[in-house]
Amino acid sequence: MKTNKIKLSVVFITMLTYQVSFSDTMIVVPGDFETNSGTGGFNTLIRDEARTYQVQISESRLMDLIGLSLTGFSTRLSAANTSNWPSAPRTWANYDIVLSPAANHINDFSSNFANNMSDPLQVRSGSLTIDGNSFPRTLANPNPWGPLIQFDSPYLYSGGDLVMEVRHTGNGIDTLLLDAIESSAVNGYIARSASSYTASFSGSADFTILQFHAIPEPSTILMVVLTGMVFGIAPLYRRLRGRKGRR
């Protein structure tokens, strides 16, 4: 009986301390450029000067992310670049990110930043520092992804068109072109930008190719853990009851 109690205690301790590891889901937008470089370059997201950048992405481009929590995004260098970037760490004193369901159809993407968001949620604020050579330039097509710009809090994507807005104060040193393509509302992605950290209105811009990172929402993780506990403990409990009944 003492041995059974020890076994049961071990199971409970194991279950309580066990950490389930969920790997990132990574989706490239637009997916057509997952394994191919874009047709141009755009540097707004890593500029040395202050910028505001906003994109709208159609649900059709984000189907694999529905029901997941977005945790950040990555970009990569344009094929036009000839070296890694940056040569040393770069810091933006302010690098703020807002996500929101789109307020309008993508064909009606407005030059007024605020008018494009129906329920904006700030998912990142404060300074951002990236390491030297964290954007590699290689002979590969396309270039490898640069560093993950991680959100302070996950954003549950429930479907529909998504708007992402980035505002930063510039790194004050230099910049390089990121992989990009021409905006296309017909194809489900469009962008606008402005030369200010606090801008309200914008001009048309190229769409920077993005790689979103996502994980299951917390309630899904909890359900998996609880299910594992039930199916792990129930067989042991039945065995212990069976042994007790035979005595």
ABEGO torsion letter per residue (X at the ends): XAAAAAAAAAAAAAAAABBBBBBBBBBBOBAAAAABBBABBBAAAABABBBBBBBBBBAAAAAAABGBBBAEBBBBBBAABABBOBABBBBBABBBBBBBBBABBAAABBABAAAABABBBBABBEBBBBBBGABBBBABOBBBBBBBBBBABBBBBAEEBBBBBBBBAEAGABBBBBBBBBBBAAAGBBBBBBBBAABABBBBBBBBBBBBBBBBBAAAAAAAAAAAAAAAAAAAAAAAAAAAAAX
